Amino acid sequence: ESDLAVTGIYMYGPEAFDYIRHLKPSDRGELEITDVNNAFIEAGSLSYSVLDGSWTDAGTFESLAVANRLAENLMLKVFEDSIGHGRAG
C-alpha cells in the first residue's frame, strides 16, 4: 500500500522512438505506453521523480469539480502569497 500515484506525466528522450518501433499492438490493437516504460526498465534506464504537492482524479464530473476547487484554492494561495496577504511591504 502506498500514498503515491502514477500521474501519467511521462518525459522521454529520443530513444523512446527506437522502443516504439519494436512494439507489437496489444490485444486491444494499440501500442501501449506501459510497454514503452517496460522497455526503459529492461534497458535499465527508467528513472522517476516524486512530485511535491497533491494529485487528484478528474475522471468523473464529481471528481472534476473537486479538482477544480483544489486548483482554485491553490491559485488563491499563490496569489495571496505573491501580494504578501495584502500587507504593504
RAGILIN-V555257 format. One line per field, one symbol per residue. phi: phi as a letter, one per 40 degrees, with the letter a starting at -180 (. if undefined). psi: psi as a letter, one per 40 degrees, with the letter a starting at -180 (. if undefined). burial: + if it has 9 or more other ideal C-beta (glycine too) atoms within 8 Angstrom, else -. Layout:
phi: ???
psi: ???
burial: ???
This chain:
phi: .accbccgbbbbcccdccccdccbdcdcgbcbcdcccccccccgbcbabccchbaacbcbdcccccccccccccccccccccbgfgccc
psi: iieiiheehhhiideddddddeiiiadeeihhddddddddddefehiiihiiaihiifeiddddddddddddddddddddddeffehh.
burial: ---------------+--++--+--+----++--+++-++----------------------++-++--+---------+---------
